[in-house]
Amino acid sequence: MPATLLEIGPDTGDLQIPALAPGQVWTSARLRIEAAPTFTFTPRLEAPDVPANGVPWVSATWTAMRPLTAIAITWVSRATPPNPPTNCHLTIKVATGGVWFTPVPPGRVHPRTYQPLFACVATQNPSFPPVMASALLLELRDQDPFKTDNGDPLATNGAIQRIEVTVQNPVHDLSVAIGSSAPVLQQKGRLGEPVEIDLLPALLAAPPGAALRLRATTTANVTVTWEPQALTRPAAPPAEPAIQRSTLGETLRWTQPLAAETVRAASGLVAWDGAVERFLRAPAGPPDLALAQAVFPGHDAAQALGALAEPATGVDLWISARTACCGKLRLVSEEVGRPHREPLAEAAWSLAAGESRWISVPMPARARDKLWLVCTADRGDAVIARAVLPDAPPPALQRRLGGAWDGLDEPLQRPHLHLRVRAPAPSRPPVPVHVRRGPATVTLASDGPFALDAAQLAELNKASGPVFVELTAPGPGTVTLAAWDVRLG
């Protein structure tokens, strides 16, 4: 809001607080108040005719008594007849809510009649010591009143365009409040240097429709720079659940729907909690479905794990659903070079059509060295990507209709199912959080509470579209997004 000139006094000095639009919240509210030593204003004139047509007197009234110190008259410019008339003088009277009187001082006494006079040449803009007044009367006379022997000089007409009145502008005992709440500021004595106030706490606590209320024991004019800033929250929060389960290496994401809005603030807390793990074995690249292994009711897949360098905590298998499907993933021991029927550990899985993800099964504590991972489907069609491993990989097998286990088709090209084996990690590593928007990315060093700074917000605002908050989990557990708060300009 630009600077506002405001008249304040014992009962005046209100500024309306802008109404918030739906979804907006106040984010800052700085108030600066300053007062010049004097204040000049142009009052509305009263006269027996239009002042610019030529009148013998004009008067002006303002709202409260002020210490009057100067008057400036702008005459209508014309040469014939001269304006103001030749030898024209002004007599000046003031009022404080009652009858007109000549102020003494700065008035003087007529040398013959001993009546107080306050007069000057019409072409002069008089200034004088302060005189308390709330109204002003200027009378035009055809000669100097001090030079008449007796009585007032004759009235004459002058064409007046406007009058500027200058008053002293002291501000005493300033107070600032919002609505009927307790004052945020109470300053005794005369205002000297400008005052700056943070009104945000009071503004947030104020009821809707409350006004900013400035008061002083004297009437004065102050310049108010009132800068409340309101930002908008997005219409919809991220659709993802606040708490998501994670596996080792899985990237969890929350999506804040946005279009081209400018992000002015973003803060929250992203935290991972779980068991820290690392990979004993993992594919070198992403899942490759070029020679994927089919799994459907009556068609199973198995993979030998081979020798493990150390005890493992679990095994993950990447499964992609052609149709909605479900089944079981089992860890079994080896019997004569083939998977045993009895499971050591088991996990049920279910996928929607087109969904792909890691399916995990825990490693049992009693597991022996030679283990197999067996995937079966109870309903629907799924495929398992194959991976290339260095050296001689453990065998992968398939089985039809519960019969004997056979080798895979074209095993030399993709001889191993796309799986990974997990083991405990010695310590918790840093868990960075990425905030993305289009090609722009802001990386936070670790999970926990955060608030994007100005440089990070500027980076995000180089792009448009939704904002993504991402964390890659260092093990199985949960990832939580809490206190997520976005403000838009």
C-alpha positions, 0 to 999 in steps of 0.5 A: 500500500502506498504512503497515506496522509492521515489526519489523527486526533483524540477520536479520528485516525482510522485506516481500513484493513484490506479484506483477505481473499479466500485462501489468503493469509497475512504474512507481514505487516510493517507500519511506519508513521512520520509527521512533518513539522508543519502541514499545508492544506487547501480548505474549501472557501465560503463567500457571498459569491463565487470567489473567482468572480470577485468577492469582498471576503472569504472564509474557511473552516477545518476540522479542529483547532490547529496552530495557524502560522501562515496563509498563501493566497492565489489570485485569479490572474488578470490585468484589467482591472488589476487583481488584487485591486491597487492598495488592497489590504487584507484584515484577518480574523480567526475563530475557535468554534465561536465568533470571529476575533482578531488574534493578539498576538499577532494582531496590533492595536489601531493607534487611534481607536485602540481596536485590535487589527491584524492586516497586511497588503493583499499581495503579501502572504503573511506568516506569524507566530502560531495562533490556535484556530479552526476557521479563518476570515479574510476581508478585502479593504481598499486601503491600509486599516492602520491609516484610517482616522476612524472606522474601517476602510471600505470593502473592495472585491478581489478574485481569489482562486484558492487559499493555502493554510499552513499550521504547525503539526505536533503529534502528542501521545501517539497510540496505535491499535487494531480494532478494540484490542490493546494498543500495540504502541503507546508513545508519550510526549511529542513524536520526533523521529519516524516510528516503525512497528511490526503489526503482524501478531496483532493483525493475525489476532484481530477479528475480521473487519477491524480497523487500524486505529491511530490516535493522538491527544492533538489533531495532526496529519501523519504520513502512514506507510502501511504495508500488510502483505497477504499470500495465498495458499494453494487450493488443494494440498498434495493428494498423496498420504502424509505418511508413506511406507518405504523400501531401500532405495525407493523414492517417495514423492508428494505433488503440490498442484500448481500452474504458473503461480509464484511461490513466495514461501514453502516450509514443512518437515520431511522425515524418514524413520526405519532400519538403515540398509544397503544393497548386497546385490543389485542390478546395474541398470533399470528394469528391462522388459525386453525379455521379461519372465511371465508370471500368471496362474499356472506359470511360476518363476524362481531365482537362486540367490547364490552365495551371499557375502554376509547375512541379509535382511530381505530380498526385493523383486521388481514386478510389473502388472499387465492386468490387475493381479495378485500373488505370493513371493516366497523365500525357500530352501534348495532341494536337489538343485531346485526350489523346495516347496515349503516357504521359509518366508512369504509376502503377498503382493497385489498390483493394479493394471500397469503398476510396477514396483518392488515387492519385498520379502524378509530374510528369515533368521534361520535361512540356510546358505542355498536359497531361492526366491519363488514368485507365483500369481493367483490372479491376473498377468504380470512380468518380471524383468531380467537383469545381466549380472557379471561372471556366472549368475545363479540360475533362474527357472520357470515352472508350468502347471506345478510341474518340474522346474525348467530353465528360462527361454533364452537364458544367455541374454537375460539369465537373472531376474531383476532383484536385489538383496539387502543387508544392514548398514552400519550407520544412518547416512544423510537423507537429502530431500529434493524440491523440484519444479520442472527442470528446477531443483532445490536440494536440502542436505538432510531430512527434517524441518525446512523453510526455503530461503529467497535464493531457493524460491527464486530457483523454483520460480524459474519454472512453472507447474506443480512442485514435487517434494522427494526423498529416497529412503535409505531402508524400509520404514516410513516417510512423513510430510508434515506441516507442509505450507506453501504461500503463493504471490 
